[in-house]
Amino acid sequence: MKRVLSSAYMQWAKKRSGSRYNLATSGLRSSTLGDLRMTAEDLDAITRAGDYGYPPLTQAVAAHCGVAPENVVTAAGTSMANMLAMAALVEPGDQVLVEHPTYGLLLDALGYLQAGIGRFRRRAENGFALDPGEIERAITPGTRLIVITNLHNPSSALANEEQLRPIGELARRAGARVLVDEVYLDAAFPLAPRPSLHLGPEFVVTSSLTKVYGLSGLRCGWILAEPELARRIWLLDDLFDVNMAHPAERLSVAVFRNFERVRAQARALLDRNRVLLNQFLSGRKDLDVRPLEFGTTVFPRLLTGSVDRFCELFRSRYDGTVVPGSFFEMADHFRIGIGGETEPLQESLERLGAALDEFGG
């Protein structure tokens, strides 16, 4: 089995997604130090003594998630958290069940780990809802890991505890774990369930401050796992990261100290932007999509024509980008992100509408 050594999606995201009217980004617009009310004291040390985690940050993440510090492993963003968690859980040839459609980098990481990948469907006609029955039909005695995103990437569909709990039971009977990437979950705000680790030790959670709070540059990610597994992941991280950049750790602690303000800013922005998006979607007869209830992205189906050709038109004539659905294994869809500032978002949606009109005309 040949290892996957690169990610087509990440190459596109780094080299091709940039534009003036960028609807491809799934996170919020970048926060500033002024937004976060940080001070010079938050950066009064550059280096710390080596250890497994920076205790103030580990404790802050634990308090935020309602778990014990021994359940927490910090990591450089959710992508590294996912890589570390999967590397600790999967041996070459192990069967891993992954939702379809899914975020391509998850599949790329599993390909690098030489896992055997099986799939279960999140069906567009059901709003991409998580259906435990789909997993029950796909799981086998050889399944060692089930991979889910919640909120679903790319559709922002929310899975609640009633949907997740039976998946944990299926995993427990098979001797498997359930990895839930919850990097977008906070964007459901009061509807968001607890981190799924609370449902049982078979659950492993990854998340970060990167997407919902516009803090990608801090690379503050984490894994939540039962203590024995958490320790195994810490030891594995010795091969990759050793320690996170300490200034970023200190700034991340300051974020948690000001978290209610950061959260309120994020919610206000997404509430405004979701109204704009849903107004736009309601007027489109060329897209099949449900109104967005929460989250930072939506995943409409283009009813006629090639999405790839439409994306090229949007880029070349309107200086705009959306994410082609081929990166999520659904070539007739595309992903729209709404995390930018409200006024530029409105203009970007207007240009997207003009491009759709031209494409359909």
Legacy VTK file of the C-alpha trace (Angstrom):
# vtk DataFile Version 3.0
C-alpha trace
ASCII
DATASET POLYDATA
POINTS 361 float
0.000 0.000 0.000
1.493 3.342 -1.092
1.562 6.144 1.457
-0.254 9.405 0.748
2.457 12.057 0.913
0.484 15.223 0.160
-3.005 16.692 0.257
-4.565 17.969 -2.968
-6.975 20.091 -0.957
-4.250 21.777 1.094
-2.230 22.497 -2.034
-5.311 24.149 -3.555
-6.105 26.035 -0.325
-2.572 27.419 -0.065
-1.981 28.195 -3.741
-5.375 28.672 -5.430
-8.035 29.754 -2.949
-6.974 33.366 -2.503
-9.060 36.042 -4.209
-10.540 39.453 -3.506
-14.013 37.950 -2.982
-13.005 34.884 -1.024
-15.860 32.614 0.057
-13.573 29.592 0.388
-12.370 30.235 3.944
-14.188 28.224 6.603
-12.975 30.140 9.653
-13.771 33.626 10.955
-11.838 36.717 9.927
-8.584 37.047 11.820
-8.778 38.518 15.296
-6.229 41.071 16.464
-4.475 41.527 19.779
-6.704 44.565 20.303
-9.814 42.409 19.821
-8.569 40.081 22.544
-7.527 42.761 25.047
-4.102 41.266 25.582
-1.208 43.037 27.246
2.576 42.955 27.058
2.567 40.725 30.136
0.911 38.012 28.066
4.175 37.738 26.115
6.755 38.244 28.852
8.410 34.863 28.217
9.560 33.264 24.958
10.639 29.833 26.207
9.492 27.491 28.935
10.938 24.377 30.503
10.171 21.217 28.583
7.161 19.257 29.780
4.082 17.499 28.424
1.975 20.584 27.968
1.919 24.063 29.471
-0.117 23.616 32.666
-2.020 26.949 32.508
-3.139 26.151 28.949
-3.972 22.523 29.700
-6.050 23.650 32.667
-7.786 26.358 30.628
-8.753 23.866 27.889
-9.943 21.378 30.518
-12.139 24.002 32.178
-13.497 25.122 28.799
-14.423 21.537 27.862
-15.600 20.372 31.293
-12.999 17.602 31.613
-9.985 16.897 33.814
-6.527 18.150 32.794
-5.344 14.554 32.394
-7.856 14.195 29.545
-6.216 17.013 27.550
-3.396 16.903 25.010
-2.572 20.233 23.375
-1.525 20.267 19.726
-0.686 22.641 16.884
-4.219 23.140 15.584
-6.921 20.608 14.796
-5.072 19.136 11.823
-2.147 18.090 14.016
-4.580 16.980 16.726
-6.290 14.709 14.198
-2.976 13.355 12.955
-1.734 12.577 16.459
-5.006 10.984 17.548
-5.276 8.802 14.450
-1.603 7.817 14.592
-2.086 6.677 18.193
-5.229 4.699 17.327
-4.541 3.174 13.902
-2.029 0.572 12.740
-1.344 -0.047 9.025
-4.180 -2.105 7.581
-6.680 -1.306 10.361
-10.180 -0.586 9.090
-11.366 2.973 9.662
-14.919 4.088 8.861
-15.148 7.686 7.636
-18.252 9.704 6.841
-19.033 10.633 3.241
-18.733 13.457 2.315
-15.865 14.510 4.521
-12.970 16.925 4.797
-10.302 15.608 2.441
-7.359 16.087 4.801
-8.796 13.421 7.123
-8.650 10.883 4.304
-5.157 12.042 3.345
-3.895 11.564 6.905
-5.413 8.078 7.089
-3.832 7.268 3.728
-0.472 8.317 5.122
-1.071 5.989 8.070
-1.907 3.193 5.592
-5.321 2.526 7.076
-7.986 0.558 5.254
-10.763 3.094 4.692
-14.461 2.212 4.652
-17.295 4.709 4.291
-20.762 5.502 5.614
-23.108 8.051 4.097
-24.338 11.388 5.342
-27.075 11.903 2.776
-27.714 15.257 1.141
-31.458 14.555 0.948
-31.465 14.323 4.766
-29.529 17.538 5.227
-26.303 15.545 5.762
-27.636 14.426 9.167
-25.592 11.835 11.056
-27.481 8.509 10.947
-26.244 5.792 13.350
-27.980 3.230 11.143
-25.558 4.005 8.315
-22.649 3.208 10.620
-24.300 0.049 11.925
-24.602 -1.232 8.345
-20.943 -0.453 7.592
-19.164 -1.488 10.793
-17.363 -4.839 10.950
-15.491 -6.748 13.681
-12.305 -5.361 12.119
-13.289 -1.713 12.481
-10.915 0.090 14.819
-11.933 3.713 14.353
-14.983 5.710 13.252
-14.330 9.291 12.097
-16.979 12.034 12.278
-16.956 15.825 11.982
-19.385 17.807 14.148
-20.426 20.317 12.945
-20.168 18.425 9.683
-17.538 19.733 7.320
-18.651 20.853 4.710
-22.406 21.208 5.427
-22.451 22.441 9.082
-25.037 19.768 10.028
-25.180 19.310 13.810
-25.122 15.886 15.489
-26.624 15.819 18.986
-25.936 13.411 21.820
-28.913 11.229 20.875
-27.249 10.592 17.515
-23.736 10.165 18.911
-24.510 7.881 21.862
-25.548 4.802 19.800
-22.415 5.228 17.679
-20.375 4.937 20.860
-22.237 1.723 21.702
-21.484 0.292 18.250
-17.811 1.170 18.670
-17.659 -0.339 22.141
-19.060 -3.653 20.912
-16.542 -3.725 18.052
-13.574 -2.721 20.211
-13.248 0.533 18.257
-12.971 4.233 19.040
-14.916 7.208 17.709
-12.911 10.265 16.671
-15.075 13.398 16.550
-13.512 16.487 15.006
-15.384 19.284 16.817
-13.464 22.269 15.481
-16.709 23.909 14.230
-18.971 22.763 17.074
-18.837 26.028 19.021
-20.443 27.732 16.012
-23.740 26.113 17.072
-23.468 28.306 20.206
-26.262 27.450 22.727
-27.329 24.400 20.689
-23.882 22.816 20.835
-23.759 19.638 22.948
-20.951 18.926 25.372
-17.693 17.594 23.910
-18.480 13.999 23.004
-15.809 12.621 25.355
-18.534 13.022 28.008
-20.444 10.191 26.315
-17.813 7.578 27.148
-14.123 6.630 26.937
-14.534 5.222 23.423
-14.864 8.829 22.191
-11.820 10.914 21.272
-12.329 14.610 20.490
-10.246 17.073 18.507
-10.805 20.813 18.366
-9.087 24.203 18.480
-9.506 27.963 18.632
-8.655 28.238 14.944
-12.000 28.275 13.099
-14.846 29.727 15.175
-12.761 32.421 16.867
-10.493 33.697 14.075
-7.353 32.595 15.900
-5.709 30.255 13.426
-2.322 31.873 13.912
-2.124 30.701 17.521
-2.381 27.038 16.426
-4.093 26.278 19.740
-5.571 22.822 19.260
-6.322 19.941 21.571
-7.285 16.303 21.906
-9.627 15.027 24.605
-9.184 11.366 25.488
-9.290 8.998 28.426
-6.090 9.443 30.484
-4.169 6.356 29.340
-4.713 7.203 25.683
-3.947 10.879 26.330
-0.573 9.903 27.784
0.150 7.706 24.765
-0.599 10.652 22.475
1.676 12.946 24.487
4.534 10.473 24.026
3.818 10.154 20.315
3.991 13.941 19.976
7.673 13.716 20.956
8.240 12.543 17.368
6.481 15.557 15.846
6.314 18.731 17.875
8.182 18.354 21.206
6.664 21.595 22.577
4.343 24.181 21.070
5.659 27.715 20.550
5.475 29.217 24.026
4.342 32.733 23.009
1.355 31.110 21.295
0.632 29.101 24.439
0.652 32.227 26.568
-1.575 34.116 24.138
-3.978 31.173 24.091
-4.249 31.285 27.878
-5.123 34.981 27.574
-7.838 34.103 25.050
-9.486 31.758 27.546
-9.243 34.472 30.200
-11.257 36.757 27.881
-13.305 33.961 26.359
-16.824 35.282 26.874
-15.941 38.472 25.005
-14.264 36.505 22.184
-17.264 34.201 21.932
-19.758 37.080 21.875
-17.853 38.762 19.027
-17.839 35.543 17.013
-21.520 34.889 17.558
-22.540 38.431 16.624
-20.571 38.252 13.381
-21.969 34.858 12.384
-25.528 35.864 13.290
-25.291 38.876 10.958
-23.632 36.922 8.187
-26.037 34.005 8.344
-28.962 36.376 7.683
-27.189 37.652 4.568
-26.389 34.145 3.375
-29.914 32.840 3.839
-31.370 35.861 2.035
-29.019 35.097 -0.830
-29.853 31.382 -0.895
-33.605 31.995 -0.773
-33.433 33.804 -4.103
-31.470 31.135 -5.954
-33.358 28.635 -8.106
-30.116 27.163 -9.446
-28.947 25.808 -6.057
-30.302 22.974 -3.932
-29.583 23.779 -0.294
-31.305 24.225 3.043
-31.054 27.492 4.996
-28.040 27.620 7.284
-29.027 27.334 10.981
-25.556 27.703 12.464
-21.925 27.183 11.549
-19.494 28.878 9.194
-20.097 26.994 5.924
-22.875 25.785 3.662
-22.669 23.167 0.881
-25.153 23.785 -1.964
-25.641 21.574 -4.995
-25.418 23.264 -8.386
-28.462 22.036 -10.277
-27.083 22.402 -13.810
-23.613 22.474 -15.273
-20.120 21.660 -14.046
-19.056 23.021 -10.667
-15.424 23.088 -11.767
-16.310 25.227 -14.781
-18.428 27.491 -12.610
-15.578 27.902 -10.096
-13.246 28.877 -12.931
-15.766 31.451 -14.174
-16.190 32.892 -10.675
-12.435 33.211 -10.293
-11.534 34.538 -13.738
-14.382 37.023 -14.270
-15.409 37.935 -10.718
-12.162 37.486 -8.707
-13.988 35.133 -6.316
-13.502 31.664 -4.894
-15.632 28.951 -3.380
-14.382 25.431 -2.600
-15.163 22.909 -5.344
-17.161 19.975 -4.025
-14.690 17.535 -5.567
-12.497 18.170 -2.506
-15.365 16.683 -0.464
-16.104 13.874 -2.942
-19.296 15.523 -4.256
-18.411 17.159 -7.542
-21.856 18.738 -8.068
-21.614 20.762 -4.833
-19.437 23.634 -3.645
-18.721 25.067 -0.189
-19.359 28.673 0.795
-17.749 30.160 3.908
-19.322 33.102 5.735
-16.703 33.989 8.346
-15.509 37.260 6.819
-16.497 40.793 7.757
-20.157 41.466 6.970
-19.844 44.218 4.346
-17.261 42.361 2.206
-19.325 39.190 2.584
-22.376 40.945 1.156
-20.375 42.124 -1.842
-18.893 38.654 -2.319
-22.354 37.079 -2.308
-23.555 39.646 -4.852
-20.686 38.723 -7.137
-21.368 35.023 -6.569
-24.965 35.624 -7.639
-23.823 37.486 -10.760
-21.503 34.617 -11.635
-24.333 32.101 -11.187
-26.593 34.209 -13.382
-23.968 34.370 -16.118
-23.198 30.657 -15.826
-26.868 29.703 -16.054
-27.591 32.145 -18.838
LINES 1 362
361 0 1 2 3 4 5 6 7 8 9 10 11 12 13 14 15 16 17 18 19 20 21 22 23 24 25 26 27 28 29 30 31 32 33 34 35 36 37 38 39 40 41 42 43 44 45 46 47 48 49 50 51 52 53 54 55 56 57 58 59 60 61 62 63 64 65 66 67 68 69 70 71 72 73 74 75 76 77 78 79 80 81 82 83 84 85 86 87 88 89 90 91 92 93 94 95 96 97 98 99 100 101 102 103 104 105 106 107 108 109 110 111 112 113 114 115 116 117 118 119 120 121 122 123 124 125 126 127 128 129 130 131 132 133 134 135 136 137 138 139 140 141 142 143 144 145 146 147 148 149 150 151 152 153 154 155 156 157 158 159 160 161 162 163 164 165 166 167 168 169 170 171 172 173 174 175 176 177 178 179 180 181 182 183 184 185 186 187 188 189 190 191 192 193 194 195 196 197 198 199 200 201 202 203 204 205 206 207 208 209 210 211 212 213 214 215 216 217 218 219 220 221 222 223 224 225 226 227 228 229 230 231 232 233 234 235 236 237 238 239 240 241 242 243 244 245 246 247 248 249 250 251 252 253 254 255 256 257 258 259 260 261 262 263 264 265 266 267 268 269 270 271 272 273 274 275 276 277 278 279 280 281 282 283 284 285 286 287 288 289 290 291 292 293 294 295 296 297 298 299 300 301 302 303 304 305 306 307 308 309 310 311 312 313 314 315 316 317 318 319 320 321 322 323 324 325 326 327 328 329 330 331 332 333 334 335 336 337 338 339 340 341 342 343 344 345 346 347 348 349 350 351 352 353 354 355 356 357 358 359 360
